[in-house]
Amino acid sequence: GGAAGGRVYSFVFYRSVTAFLLPLPLAGFVKSPMSETKLTGDAFELYCDVVGNPTPEIQWWYLWDGARKRRVTINTAYGANGVSVLRITRLTLEDSGTYECRASNDPRRNDLRQNPSITWIRAQATISVLQSESGTLQ
């Protein structure tokens, strides 16, 4: 056997957020995404950690020009608190945009008659992907 020819670098970016929703049930972001500039072929991870009782549901959405474009399909792991990681291993120019983490433990959160802004707290990260220089070693 031989060593793998390539490496995948994972970068973790987060900033602390102290905003909490009141009254109970309590839900608030512990770590929320932040913006970053990357090159094509790079990898990135966005962490969204949420505290709340009951444990909040976490969703990731991909936004473009402020409009909801699509929900990002991810694997969400729940521990004592809600923790979710969005990973993209090989960025393309089409991955540029704003990624939004939404969290809620409101029992009405999926009631379509409710205004979503009432029951979901949100954190956004804008990812700018630039074309890497041609001829970069692979």
VOBA-470524 format. One record per atom (N, C-alpha, C, O): residue in one letter; y, x, z. Coordinates in Angstrom, 3 decimals. Example, Ala and Ser with C-alpha at 12.3 -4.5 7.8 and 13.67 -1.06 7.14 Angstrom:
# VOBA-470524
residuo c2 c1 c3
A -5.690 13.190 7.800
A -4.500 12.300 7.800
A -3.300 13.200 7.800
A -3.319 14.236 8.465
S -2.250 12.850 7.080
S -1.060 13.670 7.140
S 0.030 12.900 7.870
S 1.138 13.409 8.039
END
This chain:
# VOBA-470524
residuo c2 c1 c3
G -1.200 0.816 0.000
G 0.000 0.000 0.000
G 1.237 0.842 0.000
G 1.198 2.011 0.384
G 2.348 0.264 -0.428
G 3.610 0.988 -0.454
G 4.709 0.165 0.160
G 4.548 -1.029 0.413
A 5.809 0.805 0.395
A 6.954 0.102 0.966
A 7.534 -0.853 -0.076
A 7.478 -0.590 -1.277
A 8.074 -1.929 0.391
A 8.700 -2.885 -0.519
A 9.895 -2.228 -1.197
A 10.624 -1.446 -0.585
G 10.080 -2.558 -2.457
G 11.145 -1.907 -3.214
G 12.535 -2.400 -2.860
G 13.514 -1.680 -3.052
G 12.635 -3.617 -2.345
G 13.964 -4.159 -2.076
G 14.106 -4.582 -0.630
G 13.118 -4.775 0.078
R 15.324 -4.720 -0.212
R 15.604 -5.182 1.135
R 16.494 -6.422 1.056
R 17.328 -6.559 0.161
V 16.293 -7.292 1.993
V 17.155 -8.457 2.115
V 17.936 -8.311 3.411
V 17.359 -8.242 4.497
Y 19.240 -8.265 3.283
Y 20.099 -8.141 4.451
Y 20.607 -9.527 4.835
Y 21.099 -10.284 3.999
S 20.476 -9.832 6.101
S 20.979 -11.101 6.602
S 22.222 -10.844 7.441
S 22.241 -9.943 8.279
F 23.240 -11.629 7.215
F 24.489 -11.494 7.944
F 24.729 -12.777 8.735
F 24.568 -13.883 8.219
V 25.108 -12.609 9.970
V 25.355 -13.747 10.842
V 26.846 -13.795 11.153
V 27.409 -12.826 11.663
F 27.470 -14.899 10.852
F 28.897 -15.070 11.111
F 29.090 -16.340 11.925
F 28.625 -17.411 11.535
Y 29.755 -16.224 13.024
Y 30.069 -17.412 13.792
Y 31.290 -17.136 14.652
Y 31.647 -15.988 14.920
R 31.906 -18.201 15.068
R 32.997 -18.075 16.017
R 32.792 -19.124 17.091
R 32.270 -20.208 16.829
S 33.203 -18.795 18.283
S 33.014 -19.718 19.391
S 33.960 -20.903 19.257
S 35.115 -20.756 18.858
V 33.462 -22.043 19.588
V 34.262 -23.255 19.567
V 34.124 -23.929 20.921
V 33.018 -24.081 21.439
T 35.234 -24.327 21.483
T 35.202 -24.922 22.814
T 35.495 -26.414 22.794
T 35.654 -27.035 23.845
A 35.565 -26.989 21.598
A 35.858 -28.418 21.501
A 34.617 -29.232 21.835
A 33.528 -28.962 21.326
F 34.788 -30.211 22.677
F 33.689 -31.100 23.036
F 34.143 -32.543 22.866
F 35.323 -32.868 22.998
L 33.168 -33.397 22.570
L 33.456 -34.819 22.460
L 33.290 -35.470 23.828
L 32.330 -35.198 24.548
L 34.225 -36.318 24.168
L 34.140 -37.106 25.388
L 34.353 -38.561 25.008
L 35.010 -38.799 23.994
P 33.863 -39.539 25.722
P 33.032 -39.397 26.912
P 31.575 -39.149 26.559
P 31.232 -38.962 25.392
L 30.716 -39.149 27.583
L 29.290 -38.973 27.356
L 28.773 -40.098 26.481
L 29.334 -41.193 26.534
P 27.728 -39.893 25.674
P 26.956 -38.653 25.595
P 27.775 -37.506 25.027
P 28.579 -37.683 24.111
L 27.555 -36.340 25.584
L 28.355 -35.169 25.271
L 27.715 -34.389 24.130
L 26.505 -34.164 24.113
A 28.538 -33.986 23.189
A 28.066 -33.126 22.106
A 29.204 -32.210 21.720
A 30.339 -32.665 21.574
G 28.930 -30.943 21.554
G 29.973 -30.002 21.168
G 29.369 -28.785 20.514
G 28.209 -28.450 20.756
F 30.157 -28.117 19.680
F 29.680 -26.927 19.003
F 29.759 -25.729 19.939
F 30.783 -25.494 20.582
V 28.675 -24.980 20.008
V 28.688 -23.702 20.706
V 29.050 -22.605 19.715
V 29.937 -21.791 19.976
K 28.364 -22.586 18.583
K 28.700 -21.671 17.499
K 28.883 -22.507 16.244
K 28.054 -23.364 15.936
S 29.955 -22.263 15.530
S 30.167 -22.996 14.289
S 30.418 -22.008 13.166
S 30.788 -20.862 13.418
P 30.218 -22.444 11.922
P 30.353 -21.512 10.799
P 31.779 -21.014 10.628
P 32.725 -21.623 11.127
M 31.922 -19.917 9.928
M 33.231 -19.414 9.550
M 33.171 -18.987 8.094
M 32.098 -18.935 7.494
S 34.327 -18.683 7.536
S 34.396 -18.375 6.111
S 34.088 -16.906 5.858
S 34.294 -16.054 6.722
E 33.591 -16.630 4.662
E 33.201 -15.264 4.326
E 33.227 -15.104 2.811
E 33.033 -16.063 2.063
T 33.471 -13.873 2.377
T 33.397 -13.525 0.960
T 32.192 -12.622 0.749
T 32.016 -11.632 1.459
K 31.356 -12.970 -0.239
K 30.125 -12.227 -0.499
K 30.062 -11.881 -1.984
K 30.864 -12.357 -2.787
L 29.081 -11.037 -2.328
L 28.822 -10.682 -3.723
L 27.549 -11.363 -4.194
L 26.671 -11.692 -3.397
T 27.463 -11.570 -5.518
T 26.244 -12.150 -6.065
T 25.065 -11.270 -5.678
T 25.159 -10.043 -5.692
G 23.950 -11.914 -5.333
G 22.773 -11.188 -4.896
G 22.722 -10.950 -3.404
G 21.667 -10.606 -2.872
D 23.847 -11.127 -2.712
D 23.853 -10.972 -1.261
D 23.111 -12.129 -0.602
D 22.764 -13.119 -1.247
A 22.881 -11.980 0.687
A 22.323 -13.049 1.503
A 23.332 -13.401 2.584
A 24.146 -12.572 2.990
F 23.263 -14.648 3.045
F 24.086 -14.988 4.199
F 23.388 -16.061 5.013
F 22.558 -16.815 4.506
E 23.743 -16.110 6.274
E 23.250 -17.126 7.187
E 24.442 -17.749 7.893
E 25.377 -17.056 8.296
L 24.396 -19.052 8.034
L 25.381 -19.766 8.831
L 24.642 -20.430 9.988
L 23.658 -21.143 9.791
Y 25.131 -20.183 11.183
Y 24.533 -20.768 12.377
Y 25.392 -21.927 12.857
Y 26.621 -21.865 12.832
C 24.730 -22.969 13.287
C 25.415 -24.095 13.906
C 24.630 -24.453 15.162
C 23.555 -25.047 15.089
D 25.177 -24.089 16.302
D 24.536 -24.388 17.583
D 25.322 -25.499 18.266
D 26.547 -25.432 18.373
V 24.616 -26.506 18.719
V 25.262 -27.671 19.306
V 24.603 -27.977 20.642
V 23.382 -27.902 20.776
V 25.422 -28.320 21.624
V 24.895 -28.756 22.913
V 25.170 -30.240 23.062
V 26.192 -30.745 22.597
G 24.256 -30.928 23.709
G 24.449 -32.348 23.933
G 23.211 -32.952 24.563
G 22.115 -32.400 24.467
N 23.396 -34.082 25.203
N 22.285 -34.818 25.790
N 22.528 -36.291 25.494
N 23.485 -36.875 26.002
P 21.661 -36.905 24.666
P 20.448 -36.337 24.051
P 20.763 -35.268 23.005
P 21.902 -35.141 22.555
T 19.732 -34.499 22.623
T 19.912 -33.419 21.659
T 20.487 -33.972 20.360
T 19.939 -34.918 19.792
P 21.589 -33.389 19.884
P 22.214 -33.927 18.669
P 21.381 -33.665 17.420
P 20.625 -32.697 17.335
E 21.548 -34.563 16.461
E 21.026 -34.331 15.112
E 22.024 -33.464 14.365
E 23.234 -33.657 14.486
I 21.514 -32.497 13.582
I 22.369 -31.594 12.813
I 22.079 -31.785 11.333
I 20.921 -31.840 10.918
Q 23.141 -31.886 10.541
Q 23.007 -31.951 9.086
Q 23.896 -30.886 8.467
Q 24.949 -30.543 9.004
W 23.449 -30.367 7.323
W 24.276 -29.463 6.519
W 24.617 -30.164 5.216
W 23.763 -30.797 4.596
W 25.892 -30.043 4.800
W 26.333 -30.595 3.527
W 27.078 -29.528 2.754
W 27.754 -28.672 3.325
Y 26.937 -29.599 1.437
Y 27.691 -28.719 0.542
Y 28.839 -29.527 -0.038
Y 28.624 -30.576 -0.646
L 30.064 -29.036 0.150
L 31.256 -29.752 -0.297
L 31.923 -28.972 -1.414
L 31.867 -27.742 -1.454
W 32.548 -29.697 -2.312
W 33.320 -29.042 -3.368
W 34.583 -29.852 -3.580
W 34.522 -31.065 -3.782
D 35.743 -29.180 -3.534
D 37.036 -29.854 -3.675
D 37.162 -31.003 -2.683
D 37.770 -32.033 -2.972
G 36.575 -30.803 -1.511
G 36.709 -31.795 -0.462
G 35.817 -33.004 -0.607
G 35.795 -33.866 0.271
A 35.079 -33.084 -1.698
A 34.195 -34.225 -1.907
A 32.769 -33.830 -1.543
A 32.356 -32.683 -1.712
R 32.042 -34.800 -1.046
R 30.649 -34.528 -0.695
R 29.849 -34.376 -1.979
R 29.763 -35.307 -2.780
K 29.264 -33.199 -2.169
K 28.525 -32.952 -3.403
K 27.035 -33.193 -3.196
K 26.412 -33.923 -3.966
R 26.477 -32.602 -2.190
R 25.058 -32.816 -1.927
R 24.740 -32.357 -0.516
R 25.414 -31.508 0.066
R 23.693 -32.951 -0.002
R 23.188 -32.493 1.288
R 22.307 -31.281 1.042
R 21.496 -31.265 0.116
V 22.476 -30.268 1.880
V 21.697 -29.050 1.728
V 20.387 -29.233 2.475
V 20.381 -29.570 3.659
T 19.281 -29.012 1.782
T 17.972 -29.156 2.403
T 17.643 -27.885 3.167
T 17.601 -26.799 2.588
I 17.412 -28.019 4.456
I 17.112 -26.861 5.290
I 16.023 -27.237 6.276
I 15.694 -28.410 6.450
N 15.474 -26.220 6.915
N 14.579 -26.423 8.041
N 15.403 -26.301 9.314
N 16.052 -25.282 9.548
T 15.375 -27.333 10.125
T 16.147 -27.342 11.356
T 15.196 -27.214 12.535
T 14.253 -27.993 12.677
A 15.456 -26.219 13.382
A 14.644 -26.007 14.574
A 15.427 -26.484 15.788
A 16.599 -26.146 15.953
Y 14.783 -27.261 16.625
Y 15.422 -27.751 17.836
Y 14.776 -27.105 19.052
Y 13.554 -27.116 19.204
G 15.620 -26.540 19.918
G 15.139 -26.053 21.200
G 15.703 -26.944 22.287
G 15.755 -28.165 22.137
A 16.128 -26.329 23.386
A 16.766 -27.095 24.450
A 18.055 -27.716 23.931
A 18.425 -28.823 24.323
N 18.735 -26.996 23.048
N 19.924 -27.509 22.384
N 19.643 -27.563 20.888
N 18.632 -27.041 20.418
G 20.538 -28.194 20.152
G 20.382 -28.249 18.704
G 20.838 -26.944 18.087
G 21.985 -26.537 18.271
V 19.947 -26.280 17.353
V 20.275 -25.023 16.680
V 19.831 -25.155 15.236
V 18.697 -25.551 14.965
S 20.706 -24.830 14.320
S 20.366 -24.928 12.907
S 20.926 -23.719 12.182
S 22.049 -23.289 12.444
V 20.130 -23.170 11.262
V 20.544 -22.006 10.482
V 20.415 -22.355 9.008
V 19.364 -22.811 8.556
L 21.487 -22.138 8.266
L 21.459 -22.292 6.813
L 21.356 -20.903 6.211
L 22.236 -20.070 6.429
R 20.289 -20.635 5.451
R 20.063 -19.317 4.859
R 20.071 -19.429 3.339
R 19.422 -20.303 2.764
I 20.805 -18.542 2.708
I 20.732 -18.381 1.255
I 20.497 -16.897 1.013
I 21.299 -16.067 1.442
T 19.411 -16.554 0.331
T 18.994 -15.157 0.256
T 19.554 -14.434 -0.955
T 19.802 -13.230 -0.881
R 19.760 -15.123 -2.063
R 20.314 -14.457 -3.249
R 21.429 -15.336 -3.796
R 21.182 -16.294 -4.529
L 22.648 -14.998 -3.433
L 23.789 -15.821 -3.808
L 24.067 -15.739 -5.302
L 23.907 -14.688 -5.921
T 24.484 -16.865 -5.868
T 24.986 -16.909 -7.234
T 26.420 -17.421 -7.185
T 26.883 -17.908 -6.154
L 27.115 -17.305 -8.311
L 28.489 -17.795 -8.358
L 28.554 -19.289 -8.050
L 29.555 -19.782 -7.529
E 27.474 -20.006 -8.376
E 27.460 -21.446 -8.147
E 27.343 -21.799 -6.673
E 27.532 -22.956 -6.296
D 27.034 -20.814 -5.833
D 26.923 -21.083 -4.398
D 28.279 -21.087 -3.702
D 28.372 -21.430 -2.524
S 29.342 -20.703 -4.434
S 30.673 -20.747 -3.839
S 31.025 -22.180 -3.468
S 30.697 -23.124 -4.186
G 31.691 -22.319 -2.350
G 32.106 -23.645 -1.926
G 32.153 -23.722 -0.419
G 32.064 -22.711 0.278
T 32.293 -24.929 0.068
T 32.406 -25.167 1.500
T 31.129 -25.817 2.006
T 30.656 -26.810 1.453
Y 30.582 -25.238 3.067
Y 29.383 -25.765 3.707
Y 29.793 -26.364 5.044
Y 30.499 -25.733 5.831
E 29.344 -27.580 5.290
E 29.753 -28.287 6.494
E 28.548 -28.587 7.363
E 27.543 -29.127 6.901
C 28.669 -28.229 8.623
C 27.677 -28.607 9.625
C 28.187 -29.851 10.333
C 29.328 -29.898 10.791
R 27.330 -30.854 10.415
R 27.683 -32.087 11.111
R 26.676 -32.308 12.232
R 25.476 -32.099 12.058
A 27.176 -32.726 13.362
A 26.294 -32.957 14.509
A 26.701 -34.244 15.202
A 27.885 -34.568 15.300
S 25.705 -34.970 15.680
S 25.984 -36.195 16.417
S 24.775 -36.567 17.255
S 23.632 -36.383 16.835
N 25.036 -37.087 18.438
N 23.971 -37.724 19.212
N 24.332 -39.171 19.537
N 23.767 -39.778 20.447
D 25.283 -39.708 18.778
D 25.660 -41.107 18.950
D 24.561 -41.981 18.355
D 24.191 -41.780 17.198
P 24.029 -42.939 19.101
P 22.940 -43.765 18.548
P 23.364 -44.565 17.326
P 22.513 -45.061 16.588
R 24.680 -44.699 17.099
R 25.163 -45.452 15.932
R 25.405 -44.550 14.730
R 25.952 -45.005 13.726
R 25.009 -43.276 14.810
R 25.458 -42.300 13.810
R 24.983 -42.631 12.401
R 25.655 -42.279 11.431
N 23.837 -43.303 12.265
N 23.315 -43.609 10.933
N 23.524 -45.070 10.558
N 22.897 -45.570 9.624
D 24.399 -45.752 11.280
D 24.756 -47.127 10.943
D 25.824 -47.075 9.854
D 26.947 -46.631 10.095
L 25.468 -47.529 8.663
L 26.379 -47.398 7.526
L 27.655 -48.215 7.712
L 28.636 -47.988 7.004
R 27.658 -49.153 8.645
R 28.861 -49.954 8.861
R 29.886 -49.203 9.709
R 31.039 -49.623 9.806
Q 29.472 -48.100 10.319
Q 30.374 -47.334 11.164
Q 31.154 -46.331 10.325
Q 30.680 -45.876 9.284
N 32.338 -45.996 10.781
N 33.119 -44.934 10.149
N 32.500 -43.601 10.555
N 32.464 -43.289 11.745
P 32.007 -42.797 9.594
P 31.314 -41.554 9.972
P 32.173 -40.617 10.805
P 31.649 -39.857 11.620
S 33.492 -40.662 10.609
S 34.342 -39.726 11.336
S 34.351 -40.017 12.831
S 34.777 -39.177 13.624
I 33.885 -41.197 13.221
I 33.891 -41.552 14.633
I 32.736 -40.879 15.357
I 32.880 -40.467 16.509
T 31.597 -40.765 14.696
T 30.388 -40.393 15.413
T 29.876 -38.996 15.090
T 28.939 -38.531 15.739
W 30.458 -38.311 14.110
W 29.995 -36.973 13.740
W 31.093 -35.958 14.031
W 32.258 -36.180 13.700
I 30.718 -34.853 14.645
I 31.639 -33.728 14.753
I 31.266 -32.737 13.663
I 30.100 -32.625 13.286
R 32.266 -32.017 13.156
R 32.067 -31.229 11.948
R 32.628 -29.830 12.127
R 33.607 -29.621 12.844
A 31.990 -28.874 11.461
A 32.506 -27.510 11.371
A 32.225 -27.024 9.964
A 31.149 -27.271 9.419
Q 33.193 -26.330 9.371
Q 33.068 -25.936 7.971
Q 33.182 -24.432 7.810
Q 33.864 -23.757 8.582
A 32.504 -23.920 6.797
A 32.626 -22.526 6.379
A 32.787 -22.513 4.871
A 32.031 -23.168 4.153
T 33.771 -21.769 4.391
T 33.986 -21.636 2.955
T 33.450 -20.283 2.512
T 33.895 -19.240 2.990
I 32.483 -20.311 1.590
I 31.856 -19.096 1.082
I 32.395 -18.834 -0.316
I 32.258 -19.669 -1.210
S 33.006 -17.672 -0.499
S 33.487 -17.255 -1.815
S 32.549 -16.180 -2.337
S 32.390 -15.132 -1.712
V 31.927 -16.438 -3.483
V 30.977 -15.492 -4.065
V 31.644 -14.822 -5.259
V 32.095 -15.491 -6.189
L 31.699 -13.502 -5.224
L 32.289 -12.718 -6.307
L 31.191 -12.016 -7.089
L 30.153 -11.657 -6.534
Q 31.428 -11.823 -8.385
Q 30.451 -11.139 -9.228
Q 30.351 -9.684 -8.798
Q 31.358 -8.978 -8.739
S 29.131 -9.232 -8.495
S 28.953 -7.831 -8.127
S 29.086 -6.958 -9.367
S 28.889 -7.422 -10.490
E 29.421 -5.695 -9.154
E 29.591 -4.776 -10.276
E 28.278 -4.607 -11.019
E 27.221 -4.492 -10.399
S 28.340 -4.591 -12.358
S 27.127 -4.376 -13.142
S 26.651 -2.948 -12.931
S 27.448 -2.037 -12.707
G 25.349 -2.772 -13.007
G 24.791 -1.444 -12.823
G 24.507 -1.098 -11.379
G 24.144 0.039 -11.076
T 24.665 -2.057 -10.480
T 24.353 -1.811 -9.078
T 22.859 -1.558 -8.932
T 22.042 -2.236 -9.554
L 22.511 -0.590 -8.116
L 21.104 -0.269 -7.903
L 20.397 -1.460 -7.280
L 20.911 -2.096 -6.360
Q 19.225 -1.748 -7.790
Q 18.447 -2.867 -7.258
Q 17.451 -2.377 -6.232
Q 16.702 -3.175 -5.669
END
